[in-house]
């Protein structure tokens, strides 16, 4: 389910996430804060050697007590004072350089580490979610969050977030020293500052909304592009390039417009701040000059004051410039926490245990299930499968056949009813332990970019080369693999696009052989195959099915004519069950489906299983 996601809960989630991400790096954060503090102090100290030169080396004032204590032993003439001030300038600059290096390098290091932690956390959380979540969320939008939003957070940590600390420290230190130098002139600065802060606050609010819209449009763009690329064969086959290009153009145009709106807000900040700074500087120069002429303030003090003033508004300007970056990071964190706060995982019980080796008895007791509220696809469904049986599950499209198969390994949990294996509720077992004893051959075997050897061993990486070759031979895959350049080390394209459908299915069967599980689920394994590919696939399946509990979901009824029993599912429940011949004799839904199917096209499959009976006990 989705957790309530009010503004307060969103902010709380962000605060918790930030604390969790910062905790492992608290040692380096302390080093960074120390370096930033040192950098702030050197910034405050840097104008003072110039003041001493102007007032005490060039002018006729005597050295302050603290300066006299440092320079006195070397002499108090103008040349010595100037040389000492120069050395102090170099020393302050050197300390500032070291502090700046430590600050820049380690903030980048922490930023990279946090980004790495975030990516792993998001991926691990997505991998743990129920299929229900992915039924309603676009992959492109999730990838955008995992890449773009994480990069945004990393950039802010590396260049902005901790810099705020040094800016605030510098502003506070400068204000204190400016008040000490001349409180009347400092009041001019204090009076101007709220104007800038109010402008920043207003622009920040507008920028946040604009940034949120940019991120949403970026996600839409990624989703449209991903679909167009993944389905490029279908698009070209149907001549729909113009349609997809139009969809991408619309999404891209919307993203451009949103980005320009955000840029308008961002572009308004620096000029506004610069104008206010210029007005404030002009007022200080006018007032400070009058104070110098009247003898209230020295030229050196005015120089320090103006130096502080120029640097005082720089942190304010930096804060203004960082407003957009911080807003983008906040929006990114909102999108990240929106994923991490999803509570749609298939949960293990606290006392979940590793299952013993399964015998293969499967039962569903009074199971109800829906993908969307108030639209049950299964209603009080009950069925039982004996150990070692070969059963078929058939029914009209959308009747819930594949849903039954998905409930057995707990890809979904039914809100009502129980799924049992060997008399035990599957919720009593650990997820890994449960799924380790179930193998699948689906309608479209998904292969990963890599070698054929890696794809066959996927799911049991400890498989030996001999086991991989033996599995390929049993699946009728060895021959075509050997013909490929590189054989088992041949690399295949993403999702196996360089292989035919029949070749992919045979690699999927070899993968199931490698797993060597007591339960086998077949979901339309021969759909869309040509007769020769179907024959080779069915020969491999014939070998794979021996000695296992086999659940076959199919529209092609001849593939289950030797199954017992065959369950016919309609309107959320089992409406018929029995052997192929018994169901035909009942002249019900199964018989109607069989009569409308293309029997001649499916006889090759029936011949592949001819004379073979699986699980016929008790008939």
C-alpha positions as a printed Julia matrix, in Angstrom:
619×3 Matrix{Float64}:
   0.0     0.0     0.0
   1.0     3.65   -0.32
   1.72    5.54    2.87
  -0.14    8.83    3.42
   2.06   11.46    1.85
   1.11   14.84    3.31
   3.48   17.8     3.29
   4.43   17.1     6.91
   5.13   13.42    6.3
   7.1    14.28    3.17
   9.32   16.67    5.11
   9.73   14.14    7.9
  10.75   11.47    5.38
  13.32   13.83    3.86
  14.78   14.67    7.28
  15.05   10.99    8.19
  16.66   10.16    4.85
  19.2    12.99    5.17
  20.18   11.82    8.66
  20.54    8.24    7.47
  22.7     9.28    4.53
  24.91   11.58    6.62
  25.5     9.17    9.53
  28.12    6.92    7.84
  30.15    9.98    6.79
  29.96   11.96   10.03
  33.75   11.76   10.54
  34.54   13.37    7.2
  31.69   15.83    7.69
  33.39   16.96   10.88
  36.65   17.45    8.95
  34.79   19.43    6.28
  33.08   21.63    8.86
  36.46   22.31   10.5
  37.98   23.21    7.13
  35.05   25.48    6.36
  35.38   27.21    9.73
  39.06   27.77    9.08
  38.25   29.11    5.63
  35.73   31.53    7.16
  38.25   32.75    9.74
  40.93   33.38    7.1
  38.34   35.29    5.1
  37.66   37.51    8.08
  41.38   38.03    8.75
  42.49   38.76    5.18
  41.73   42.55    5.07
  43.48   43.35    8.37
  47.11   43.3     7.13
  46.08   45.92    4.54
  44.53   48.06    7.28
  47.77   47.93    9.26
  49.77   48.98    6.19
  47.44   51.91    5.42
  46.98   53.15    8.97
  50.29   52.22   10.63
  52.94   51.93    7.92
  51.76   54.72    5.59
  49.75   56.69    8.15
  50.89   58.01   11.48
  48.88   55.75   13.8
  50.56   53.44   16.28
  50.22   49.69   16.01
  47.36   48.01   17.89
  48.53   46.12   21.0
  47.91   42.7    19.46
  49.86   43.65   16.29
  52.65   45.32   18.27
  53.07   42.14   20.28
  53.64   40.17   17.06
  55.71   42.68   15.1
  57.4    44.62   17.92
  60.47   42.33   18.29
  61.21   42.88   14.57
  60.99   46.65   14.78
  58.29   49.25   14.36
  59.42   51.14   11.28
  57.18   51.36    8.23
  59.21   48.91    6.15
  59.14   46.24    8.85
  55.41   46.74    9.38
  54.75   46.46    5.64
  56.93   43.34    5.32
  55.24   41.72    8.3
  51.82   42.54    6.85
  52.86   41.0     3.55
  54.02   37.83    5.28
  50.71   37.71    7.15
  48.82   38.03    3.87
  50.74   35.09    2.39
  50.25   33.01    5.55
  46.52   33.69    5.63
  46.25   32.85    1.92
  48.2    29.61    2.46
  45.95   28.48    5.3
  42.88   29.41    3.24
  44.22   27.4     0.28
  44.71   24.25    2.37
  41.29   24.65    3.98
  39.69   25.22    0.57
  41.35   22.09   -0.86
  40.17   19.94    2.05
  36.71   21.46    1.79
  36.36   20.96   -1.99
  37.87   17.48   -2.17
  36.05   15.93    0.74
  32.69   17.51    0.0
  32.96   15.93   -3.46
  33.96   12.62   -1.87
  30.99   12.71    0.5
  28.7    13.73   -2.37
  29.83   10.78   -4.49
  29.45    8.35   -1.58
  25.97    9.64   -0.74
  24.93    9.34   -4.4
  26.23    5.77   -4.45
  24.32    4.96   -1.26
  21.15    6.51   -2.67
  21.33    4.61   -5.96
  21.84    1.31   -4.15
  19.07    2.06   -1.66
  16.58    2.93   -4.4
  17.49   -0.12   -6.48
  17.33   -2.49   -3.51
  13.96   -1.07   -2.51
  12.58   -1.37   -6.05
  13.82   -4.96   -6.22
  11.89   -5.75   -3.03
   8.57   -4.29   -4.16
   5.59   -6.36   -5.14
   4.74   -6.58   -8.83
   1.68   -4.47   -7.97
   3.85   -1.35   -7.82
   5.35   -1.89  -11.27
   1.89   -2.54  -12.72
   1.11    1.15  -12.17
   4.47    2.96  -12.53
   6.52    3.71  -15.62
  10.03    2.31  -15.73
  11.34    5.46  -17.39
  10.16    7.65  -14.52
  11.79    5.34  -11.98
  15.07    5.38  -13.92
  14.92    9.18  -14.07
  14.67    9.34  -10.28
  17.46    6.82   -9.84
  19.83    8.73  -12.13
  18.88   12.4   -12.63
  17.47   13.07   -9.16
  20.33   11.3    -7.41
  22.83   13.3    -9.5
  21.04   16.5    -8.48
  21.4    15.61   -4.81
  25.06   14.75   -5.34
  25.76   18.08   -7.07
  24.21   20.04   -4.23
  26.17   18.14   -1.59
  29.39   18.55   -3.54
  29.03   22.25   -4.3
  26.28   23.88   -2.27
  24.91   22.28    0.86
  27.86   22.57    3.24
  28.95   25.85    1.63
  25.93   27.42    3.25
  27.6    26.82    6.61
  30.71   28.79    5.71
  28.58   31.55    4.18
  26.44   31.9     7.3
  29.55   31.84    9.53
  31.23   34.47    7.36
  28.15   36.72    7.39
  27.87   36.51   11.19
  31.6    37.2    11.68
  31.6    40.12    9.28
  28.57   41.69   10.91
  30.23   41.49   14.31
  33.46   43.09   13.11
  31.61   45.73   11.08
  29.61   46.74   14.15
  32.89   46.96   16.05
  34.42   49.17   13.36
  31.4    51.48   13.04
  27.9    50.59   14.1
  26.21   53.47   12.27
  27.49   52.45    8.84
  26.74   48.79    9.6
  23.07   49.67   10.14
  22.9    50.59    6.45
  23.95   47.03    5.58
  21.54   45.55    8.12
  18.67   47.59    6.69
  19.34   46.41    3.14
  19.78   42.69    3.98
  16.08   41.89    4.69
  15.15   43.23    1.25
  17.47   40.72   -0.37
  16.3    37.87    1.87
  12.63   38.58    1.14
  13.34   38.61   -2.58
  15.22   35.32   -2.27
  12.4    33.77   -0.26
   9.77   34.75   -2.82
  11.85   33.54   -5.74
  12.66   30.3    -3.91
   8.99   29.42   -3.57
   8.32   30.13   -7.23
  11.49   28.3    -8.26
  10.56   25.2    -6.29
   7.25   24.85   -8.1
   8.89   25.45  -11.47
  11.62   22.9   -10.71
   9.07   20.3    -9.68
   7.37   20.76  -13.05
  10.72   20.4   -14.86
  11.41   17.1   -13.1
   7.96   15.79  -13.95
   8.41   16.7   -17.59
  11.87   15.08  -17.63
  10.39   11.84  -16.31
   7.7    11.93  -19.01
  10.37   12.48  -21.66
  12.48    9.53  -20.45
   9.4     7.29  -20.33
   8.37    8.15  -23.9
  11.93    7.7   -25.22
  12.34    4.37  -23.43
   9.14    2.94  -24.9
  10.09    4.1   -28.38
  13.54    2.51  -28.16
  12.42   -0.74  -26.54
   9.66   -1.25  -29.1
  11.62    0.01  -32.11
  10.99   -3.2   -34.07
   7.25   -2.93  -33.61
   7.33    0.79  -34.4
   9.19    0.23  -37.66
   7.09   -2.78  -38.59
   3.9    -0.73  -38.25
   5.41    2.36  -39.85
   4.66    4.35  -36.72
   7.91    6.31  -36.54
   6.07    9.58  -37.08
   3.71    8.81  -34.21
   6.52    8.08  -31.78
   8.52   11.07  -33.0
   5.45   13.24  -32.4
   5.01   11.88  -28.87
   8.69   12.52  -28.12
   8.51   16.0   -29.66
   5.5    16.88  -27.49
   7.21   15.59  -24.35
  10.46   17.35  -25.23
   8.67   20.62  -26.01
   6.85   20.48  -22.66
  10.17   19.88  -20.9
  11.79   22.83  -22.72
   8.95   25.19  -21.79
   9.08   24.08  -18.14
  12.87   24.52  -18.08
  12.6    28.02  -19.56
  10.03   29.01  -16.94
  12.4    27.78  -14.21
  15.32   29.61  -15.86
  13.38   32.89  -15.92
  13.03   32.72  -12.15
  16.65   31.7   -11.64
  17.93   34.44  -13.96
  16.11   37.12  -12.0
  18.0    36.44   -8.77
  21.62   37.55   -9.5
  20.7    40.88  -11.2
  18.33   41.77   -8.37
  20.95   41.03   -5.72
  23.66   42.91   -7.68
  21.48   46.01   -7.94
  20.75   46.03   -4.2
  24.46   45.46   -3.43
  25.44   48.41   -5.63
  22.95   50.7    -3.87
  24.21   49.59   -0.45
  27.88   50.04   -1.43
  27.18   53.53   -2.74
  25.5    54.5     0.53
  28.39   53.11    2.6
  31.03   54.89    0.47
  29.13   58.18    0.82
  28.68   57.85    4.58
  32.14   56.35    5.23
  33.89   59.14    3.34
  32.14   61.7     5.51
  33.24   59.84    8.66
  36.88   59.67    7.47
  36.91   63.39    6.68
  35.51   64.13   10.12
  38.15   61.91   11.79
  35.67   59.4    13.21
  36.94   56.56   11.02
  40.39   55.87    9.58
  41.05   55.15    5.94
  42.24   51.67    6.87
  39.05   50.99    8.8
  36.95   52.16    5.83
  39.03   49.91    3.56
  38.37   46.91    5.83
  34.71   47.89    6.02
  34.38   48.07    2.22
  36.27   44.79    1.86
  33.84   43.17    4.29
  30.92   44.8     2.54
  31.9    43.36   -0.85
  32.46   39.98    0.73
  29.38   40.27    2.95
  27.05   40.38   -0.01
  28.95   37.67   -1.88
  27.71   34.96    0.53
  24.25   36.49    0.22
  24.58   36.33   -3.57
  25.85   32.76   -3.28
  22.82   31.89   -1.17
  20.64   33.45   -3.83
  22.36   31.48   -6.57
  22.12   28.31   -4.5
  18.39   28.78   -4.08
  17.66   27.1    -7.39
  20.11   24.28   -6.72
  18.71   23.69   -3.25
  15.19   23.79   -4.63
  16.11   21.22   -7.26
  17.68   19.04   -4.58
  14.58   19.31   -2.39
  12.35   18.3    -5.29
  14.73   15.44   -6.09
  14.61   14.27   -2.46
  10.81   14.43   -2.56
  10.78   12.15   -5.61
  13.34    9.8    -4.03
  11.45    9.54   -0.74
   8.23    9.03   -2.68
   9.78    5.75   -3.88
  11.5     4.78   -0.66
   8.31    5.39    1.34
   6.29    2.99   -0.81
   5.19    0.16    1.43
   4.3    -2.42   -1.21
   6.92   -5.01   -0.46
   6.14   -8.7    -0.16
   7.04   -9.01    3.48
   8.63  -11.96    5.22
   7.26  -12.88    8.59
   9.54  -12.36   11.56
   9.61  -16.12   12.12
   9.92  -17.07    8.42
  11.99  -20.22    7.96
  13.94  -21.87    5.2
  11.67  -24.47    3.59
  12.68  -28.12    3.41
  12.99  -29.71   -0.05
   9.52  -29.52   -1.57
   7.61  -32.61   -2.62
   5.52  -30.38   -4.86
   1.95  -30.46   -3.51
   0.29  -27.09   -4.22
  -3.06  -25.8    -3.0
  -4.95  -22.51   -3.18
  -7.65  -22.16   -0.55
 -10.44  -19.59   -0.96
  -8.14  -17.11   -2.67
  -9.39  -13.72   -3.8
  -7.18  -11.2    -5.57
  -7.46   -7.94   -7.5
  -4.99   -5.64   -9.22
  -7.22   -2.61   -8.68
  -9.73   -2.05   -5.87
 -13.21   -3.55   -6.23
 -12.31   -5.49   -9.37
 -11.49   -9.02   -8.23
  -9.84  -11.16  -10.85
  -9.94  -14.21   -8.54
 -12.91  -14.82   -6.24
 -12.82  -17.5    -3.55
 -10.74  -19.75   -5.81
  -9.81  -23.19   -4.5
  -7.74  -25.83   -6.28
  -5.33  -28.61   -5.35
  -2.34  -30.07   -7.21
  -0.78  -33.39   -6.25
   3.01  -33.83   -5.93
   4.59  -34.65   -9.29
   1.42  -33.81  -11.22
   1.29  -32.19  -14.62
  -1.69  -29.83  -14.48
  -3.04  -27.35  -16.95
  -4.68  -24.04  -16.18
  -6.74  -22.66  -19.04
  -9.43  -20.09  -19.54
 -10.39  -17.0   -21.51
  -8.05  -14.03  -21.7
  -8.09  -12.08  -18.44
  -9.55  -14.93  -16.42
  -6.63  -14.95  -13.95
  -4.56  -17.9   -15.16
  -1.21  -16.12  -14.9
  -2.29  -14.59  -11.61
  -2.6   -18.08  -10.11
   0.97  -18.82  -11.22
   2.22  -15.51   -9.78
   0.71  -16.24   -6.35
   2.61  -19.51   -5.87
   6.1   -17.88   -5.57
   4.59  -14.84   -3.79
   5.1   -12.29   -6.53
   1.82  -11.05   -5.07
   0.1   -11.85   -1.79
  -3.67  -12.44   -1.87
  -5.66  -10.28    0.55
  -7.92  -13.24    1.2
  -7.16  -16.95    1.27
  -3.95  -18.96    1.45
  -1.43  -20.53   -0.91
   0.05  -23.78    0.39
   3.0   -25.93   -0.65
   3.22  -29.36    0.95
   0.49  -28.25    3.37
   2.41  -25.18    4.62
   1.44  -21.57    3.98
   4.01  -20.05    1.6
   4.1   -17.0     3.91
   5.81  -19.21    6.5
   8.89  -19.52    4.26
  11.62  -17.02    3.45
  11.17  -15.52    0.01
  14.56  -16.68   -1.23
  14.02  -20.16    0.12
  10.57  -20.39   -1.5
  11.6   -19.09   -4.91
  14.79  -21.14   -4.95
  12.64  -24.27   -5.39
  10.48  -22.94   -8.23
  11.56  -22.61  -11.86
   9.81  -20.72  -14.65
   9.61  -20.83  -18.41
   7.53  -17.88  -19.51
   6.03  -16.74  -22.79
   8.98  -14.47  -23.47
  12.19  -15.57  -21.78
  14.08  -12.49  -20.65
  17.81  -12.61  -21.31
  20.39  -10.16  -20.05
  23.27   -8.49  -21.82
  26.2   -10.87  -21.41
  27.34  -14.3   -22.55
  25.12  -17.31  -23.19
  26.95  -19.12  -20.38
  26.06  -16.33  -17.93
  22.43  -16.34  -19.02
  22.0   -20.08  -18.58
  23.63  -19.93  -15.14
  21.57  -16.9   -14.12
  19.86  -17.82  -10.85
  22.52  -20.4    -9.91
  25.86  -18.77  -10.55
  27.77  -21.65   -8.98
  26.83  -23.96  -11.88
  29.82  -25.66  -13.47
  30.64  -25.59  -17.18
  29.69  -29.26  -17.45
  26.29  -28.59  -15.86
  25.68  -25.66  -18.2
  26.49  -27.72  -21.3
  24.38  -30.65  -20.05
  21.44  -28.32  -19.43
  21.78  -26.81  -22.9
  21.79  -30.26  -24.49
  18.65  -31.29  -22.61
  16.98  -28.06  -23.73
  17.92  -28.6   -27.43
  20.06  -25.44  -27.25
  23.58  -26.9   -27.47
  23.58  -27.23  -31.25
  22.68  -23.63  -32.11
  24.96  -22.32  -29.34
  27.94  -24.17  -30.83
  27.2   -22.62  -34.22
  27.46  -19.11  -32.8
  30.83  -17.32  -32.92
  32.31  -17.85  -29.49
  29.89  -20.62  -28.53
  28.92  -20.38  -24.89
  31.03  -17.23  -24.57
  29.08  -15.49  -27.35
  27.59  -12.24  -26.16
  23.95  -11.6   -26.84
  22.2    -8.27  -27.12
  20.08   -6.75  -24.38
  16.94   -8.83  -23.76
  18.3   -11.4   -26.21
  17.32   -9.46  -29.33
  20.04  -11.16  -31.37
  18.33  -14.56  -30.88
  15.1   -15.93  -32.28
  12.1   -16.55  -30.05
  12.68  -20.29  -30.11
  16.36  -19.88  -29.22
  15.48  -17.63  -26.29
  12.94  -20.16  -25.03
  15.45  -22.98  -25.2
  17.96  -20.95  -23.19
  15.13  -20.34  -20.72
  14.55  -24.1   -20.49
  18.28  -24.67  -19.96
  18.16  -22.09  -17.17
  15.3   -24.04  -15.57
  17.32  -27.28  -15.87
  20.22  -25.59  -14.06
  17.94  -24.59  -11.19
  16.72  -28.21  -10.86
  13.65  -27.35   -8.82
  10.78  -29.62   -7.71
   8.16  -27.17   -9.01
   8.01  -25.88  -12.58
   5.68  -23.14  -13.83
   5.16  -22.81  -17.57
   3.3   -19.7   -18.73
   2.5   -19.84  -22.46
   5.97  -21.27  -23.23
   5.19  -22.0   -26.9
   3.15  -18.93  -27.78
   4.13  -17.21  -31.05
   6.63  -19.92  -32.06
   6.82  -21.42  -35.54
   6.16  -25.18  -35.79
   9.83  -26.21  -35.92
  10.79  -23.98  -32.98
   7.77  -25.25  -31.09
   8.83  -28.85  -31.68
  12.34  -28.22  -30.36
  11.02  -26.28  -27.36
   8.48  -28.96  -26.5
  11.12  -31.68  -26.69
  13.16  -29.72  -24.16
  10.1   -29.12  -21.99
   9.24  -32.82  -22.17
  12.61  -33.65  -20.55
  12.35  -30.77  -18.09
   8.89  -31.79  -16.84
   9.85  -35.3   -15.82
   9.77  -35.86  -12.07
   8.47  -32.38  -11.22
   5.19  -30.77  -10.29
   4.32  -28.87  -13.46
   1.78  -26.06  -13.75
   1.18  -25.03  -17.37
  -0.82  -21.93  -18.23
  -1.78  -21.85  -21.87
  -4.29  -20.86  -24.54
  -3.13  -23.69  -26.8
  -5.2   -26.51  -25.42
  -3.36  -29.31  -27.18
  -0.32  -28.57  -24.97
  -2.29  -29.76  -21.92
  -4.3   -32.61  -23.41
  -2.23  -35.07  -21.34
  -2.42  -33.0   -18.15
  -4.39  -34.15  -15.13
  -6.28  -32.36  -13.98
  -6.97  -29.43  -16.27
  -8.46  -26.49  -14.38
 -10.72  -24.18  -16.38
 -10.87  -20.72  -14.77
 -13.59  -18.23  -15.55
 -15.14  -15.31  -13.66
 -12.55  -15.64  -10.89
 -13.04  -19.31  -10.05
 -12.63  -22.9   -11.25
 -15.68  -23.7   -13.37
 -14.5   -27.07  -14.74
 -11.77  -29.58  -14.04
 -10.83  -33.01  -15.32
  -8.94  -34.7   -18.13
  -8.94  -33.44  -21.68
 -11.42  -36.11  -22.77
 -13.66  -35.58  -19.73
 -13.85  -31.86  -20.32
 -14.66  -32.32  -23.99
 -17.42  -34.74  -23.02
 -18.89  -32.13  -20.63
 -19.49  -29.87  -23.62
 -18.84  -26.79  -21.5
 -16.44  -23.86  -21.66
 -13.37  -26.04  -22.31
 -15.1   -27.8   -25.21
 -16.12  -24.46  -26.68
 -12.58  -23.12  -26.37
 -11.19  -26.26  -27.96
 -13.59  -26.08  -30.89
 -12.65  -22.48  -31.64
  -8.91  -23.13  -31.36
  -6.77  -24.05  -34.34
  -6.34  -27.75  -33.72
  -4.32  -28.42  -36.83
  -1.76  -25.78  -35.92
  -1.35  -27.25  -32.48
  -1.04  -30.95  -33.28
   2.75  -30.78  -33.36
   2.71  -29.94  -29.68
   0.31  -32.78  -28.91
   2.54  -35.19  -30.8
   5.52  -34.04  -28.73
   3.74  -35.15  -25.57
   2.0   -38.18  -27.08
   1.93  -41.2   -24.81
   3.35  -39.27  -21.86
   1.21  -38.96  -18.73
   2.33  -36.86  -15.81
   0.69  -37.1   -12.41
  -2.19  -39.33  -13.43
  -2.45  -40.93   -9.99
  -5.94  -41.08   -8.52
  -7.65  -40.75  -11.86
